[in-house]
Amino acid sequence: MPYRLQQKHWTAFATVPFVEQGVFGRKPCDWAMGFGIDSLDGSLPTQVLTRAQVREECQNPAKSVLHGYICVMAWGLQGAAGRRSHVVAAWANRVEIARRLSLLKAGGYSRRQAYELFATDPIPGLGPSYFTKLIFFFRPEAEIGYIMDQWSGKSINLITGHHVVRMYGDSPAATNTAENFDSYCRVIDFLANQTGNSGDELEQRLFSQNGLHRRPRGAWRDHVRAHWAADKPIHGYDRQEMIEWVRELTHNVPIQKPHAGSPIP
């Protein structure tokens, strides 16, 4: 077992093989129509997308950043479970969203800077679970800024036994800072080195399958659902302790570069 991980959860995770996520979410054209959003250039994809396809839409210089934004939100199921107000609130700020995405897409932002671009002055309706998706798909650097959502956040906290990701209920809290995000990404890089996965593959393993698109729910997702309430970290959050613990865990571990076929060029 790698140093200082929670044995029960690490063992359970390590025994579940990597399964490519495949297509996910909704068709971007249907998602936009369902929320009364203009399709912009009339060329929104009419099929459900894979991660690689979402990234192609976001990185395509011929497509507007709001075109890519719609693809990401459709893929990520923004507005599901009765959260229509989140979609409406975010889209009302689409001019500001486009400004930030244009900066992100142009490159030059570190993981921390990319996080701060959205966290310092939050856009209503776009919490960490969604704006880290934008960071993942729009940021062109090979150093991956991973998606930090409910399931990957819970997974990292279970495996490490630490509040690497600060949670509010079932979601990453707005109080997460760029340090939390960078620490989360560094732990993923560390675990990827332990398993021989790329960082993107490791993050997909953390997310696991959720049962959509006629696929059974993933074994790791079932494990997280079964153990989160009893085994989630309950000690008080100590920012400095978390930073030092992650630094010690990941000392001299290289950042994982994507494997062939990964959506990051």
Phi, psi and omega in degrees: 000132177302151185305127169067028171258163180280112192303313184301315185280323178296318179298316179297317181294315185294338181274350180268116183290158176291133174233122179304134186296323180074201180292151186205153173082213182243163173295129181305321180296320180288321179299312181298314181298320182296335180251013177067030182263132178299137180285002174068275184258007178071012184237028177296141180303142181257013178230159174291142189252155168271172175302314182299321180290323176298316180297321177299319178295321182287326184269352181294116182294343180275350182256144177291156179294331178288331171301310178297321179302314179299318179299319180294314182293324177294316178298319183274000177062038174300138180092357178290166177057039174077018182260044180302325182299330179293318179297313183296316181296318180293315183296331176296340179252028186296332177296316178290322176301314181298322179297314182291321179293326177296320176296315182296315183294331180291339176092171178098358180264129173289173176304312182296316181295322178296319178296315181297331179302328180255334186273331185294319177231083191299144173267126180306136179088352181240090174273182182305324181300331182259322181284340172287336171296319177296319177299316181298315187273331185265331184288124187277347184294149180289336174289110191282134168260106192283159176288129182242090182243192183305311189280322177289324178296312177299319182299312180298319181292324177293314184293323182268334185076016182232159174278063175296317173252122177284126184252144171238103189067239182259005186235154172301132186283155176293344179281353173299137180254177176300331177294318176300315182296315179296320178296317177302314179295322180294322177294321176299316177301319179297311181295325177298320177294328179288328187258347183082012175272163163285164178300320179298318178295320180296317179296323175296322178296322177295318180293320181061181180271143182255006177093002177283166175055039174063023176256144178293151177296142183292151181296323179290322176300318177299320180297315180297315179300323184284331190247349187300311185300320184276329191246002179297151179301132181242353177290158180296146180288128178234105186304311184293321178298318180296315181298314181294322179296315179295320179299317180292318181298318190258014184304125176063020175270121182292150175294133180287127172267151184293150174280168176302135180092350176291151183289352179267124182290000000 
